[in-house]
Protein backbone atom coordinates (compact mmCIF):
# COMPACT_ATOMS: atom_id res chain seq x y z
CA UNK A 1 0.00 0.00 0.00
CA UNK A 2 1.32 3.43 -0.92
CA UNK A 3 1.76 6.08 1.77
CA UNK A 4 -0.87 8.73 1.78
CA UNK A 5 0.11 11.80 -0.16
CA UNK A 6 -1.27 15.03 1.23
CA UNK A 7 -1.45 18.20 -0.74
CA UNK A 8 -0.28 21.31 1.06
CA UNK A 9 -2.91 23.99 1.13
CA UNK A 10 -1.69 27.53 1.57
CA UNK A 11 -4.23 29.88 3.09
CA UNK A 12 -4.18 33.63 2.90
CA UNK A 13 -3.21 35.45 6.07
CA UNK A 14 -6.24 35.92 8.34
CA UNK A 15 -5.96 38.90 10.71
CA UNK A 16 -8.93 37.76 12.81
CA UNK A 17 -7.44 34.31 13.28
CA UNK A 18 -4.12 35.86 14.35
CA UNK A 19 -5.86 38.10 16.90
CA UNK A 20 -7.64 35.06 18.33
CA UNK A 21 -4.39 33.07 18.52
CA UNK A 22 -2.60 36.00 20.22
CA UNK A 23 -5.32 36.16 22.84
CA UNK A 24 -5.58 32.39 23.31
CA UNK A 25 -1.84 31.85 23.75
CA UNK A 26 -1.18 35.19 25.49
CA UNK A 27 1.26 36.47 22.89
CA UNK A 28 2.37 40.01 23.78
CA UNK A 29 3.92 40.85 20.44
CA UNK A 30 1.90 42.98 18.03
CA UNK A 31 4.17 41.80 15.25
CA UNK A 32 2.18 39.86 12.69
CA UNK A 33 3.50 36.55 11.41
CA UNK A 34 4.78 36.26 7.88
CA UNK A 35 2.26 35.05 5.37
CA UNK A 36 2.98 31.51 4.22
CA UNK A 37 4.79 31.17 0.95
CA UNK A 38 2.62 29.99 -1.91
CA UNK A 39 5.52 28.27 -3.67
CA UNK A 40 7.35 25.15 -2.66
CA UNK A 41 10.56 24.29 -4.46
CA UNK A 42 10.54 21.24 -6.68
CA UNK A 43 13.56 19.88 -4.80
CA UNK A 44 11.57 19.98 -1.53
CA UNK A 45 8.64 18.20 -3.18
CA UNK A 46 10.87 15.50 -4.65
CA UNK A 47 12.68 14.92 -1.34
CA UNK A 48 9.37 14.70 0.54
CA UNK A 49 8.01 12.14 -1.93
CA UNK A 50 11.26 10.15 -1.80
CA UNK A 51 11.09 10.08 2.01
CA UNK A 52 7.50 8.85 1.90
CA UNK A 53 8.48 5.98 -0.38
CA UNK A 54 11.68 5.20 1.55
CA UNK A 55 13.97 6.10 -1.35
CA UNK A 56 16.09 8.75 0.38
CA UNK A 57 18.76 6.27 1.53
CA UNK A 58 18.99 4.82 -1.97
CA UNK A 59 19.83 8.27 -3.30
CA UNK A 60 22.65 8.57 -0.77
CA UNK A 61 23.96 5.12 -1.67
CA UNK A 62 23.82 5.94 -5.38
CA UNK A 63 25.77 9.14 -4.79
CA UNK A 64 28.39 7.18 -2.82
CA UNK A 65 28.81 4.65 -5.63
CA UNK A 66 28.99 7.38 -8.29
CA UNK A 67 31.60 9.38 -6.38
CA UNK A 68 33.59 6.38 -5.14
CA UNK A 69 36.54 6.87 -7.54
CA UNK A 70 36.83 10.56 -6.55
CA UNK A 71 36.72 9.68 -2.85
CA UNK A 72 39.25 6.83 -2.71
CA UNK A 73 41.23 7.29 -5.92
CA UNK A 74 41.36 5.17 -9.05
CA UNK A 75 43.85 2.59 -7.78
CA UNK A 76 41.91 1.73 -4.62
CA UNK A 77 38.58 1.93 -6.46
CA UNK A 78 39.72 -0.88 -8.79
CA UNK A 79 40.14 -3.18 -5.78
CA UNK A 80 37.54 -1.91 -3.29
CA UNK A 81 33.87 -1.00 -3.31
CA UNK A 82 31.45 0.47 -0.79
CA UNK A 83 29.42 -2.23 0.91
CA UNK A 84 26.63 -2.10 3.43
CA UNK A 85 25.91 0.54 6.06
CA UNK A 86 25.16 -0.45 9.64
CA UNK A 87 24.86 1.98 12.56
CA UNK A 88 26.82 4.72 10.74
CA UNK A 89 29.56 2.22 9.90
CA UNK A 90 30.39 1.80 6.22
CA UNK A 91 31.79 -1.58 5.22
CA UNK A 92 34.30 -1.44 2.38
CA UNK A 93 34.72 -4.68 0.49
CA UNK A 94 38.08 -5.46 -1.12
CA UNK A 95 39.09 -8.00 -3.75
CA UNK A 96 42.12 -9.48 -2.00
CA UNK A 97 43.67 -9.79 1.44
CA UNK A 98 46.62 -7.66 0.31
CA UNK A 99 44.22 -4.76 -0.29
CA UNK A 100 42.54 -5.45 3.04
CA UNK A 101 45.90 -4.99 4.78
CA UNK A 102 46.91 -2.01 2.61
CA UNK A 103 43.73 -0.03 3.20
CA UNK A 104 43.49 -0.94 6.90
CA UNK A 105 47.08 0.13 7.61
CA UNK A 106 47.59 3.12 5.34
CA UNK A 107 44.39 4.54 3.86
CA UNK A 108 41.54 3.92 6.29
CA UNK A 109 41.76 7.24 8.18
CA UNK A 110 42.16 9.25 4.98
CA UNK A 111 39.17 7.54 3.33
CA UNK A 112 37.06 8.10 6.45
CA UNK A 113 37.97 11.79 6.50
CA UNK A 114 37.03 12.23 2.82
CA UNK A 115 33.74 10.38 3.31
CA UNK A 116 32.87 12.55 6.30
CA UNK A 117 33.66 15.71 4.33
CA UNK A 118 31.19 14.66 1.63
CA UNK A 119 28.44 13.02 3.66
CA UNK A 120 28.87 14.38 7.19
CA UNK A 121 30.36 13.01 10.39
CA UNK A 122 26.98 11.78 11.62
CA UNK A 123 26.32 9.81 8.44
CA UNK A 124 29.60 7.86 8.57
CA UNK A 125 31.36 7.56 11.91
CA UNK A 126 33.50 4.54 11.12
CA UNK A 127 34.62 2.35 8.25
CA UNK A 128 35.47 -1.33 8.35
CA UNK A 129 37.35 -3.14 5.62
CA UNK A 130 36.53 -6.74 4.75
CA UNK A 131 36.99 -9.23 1.94
CA UNK A 132 34.24 -8.97 -0.66
CA UNK A 133 31.62 -11.64 0.14
CA UNK A 134 30.50 -11.65 -3.51
CA UNK A 135 33.94 -12.89 -4.57
CA UNK A 136 34.19 -15.69 -1.99
CA UNK A 137 33.96 -19.19 -3.28
Order of alpha helices (4+ residues) and beta strands (2+ residues): alpha-alpha-alpha-alpha-alpha-beta-beta-alpha-alpha-beta
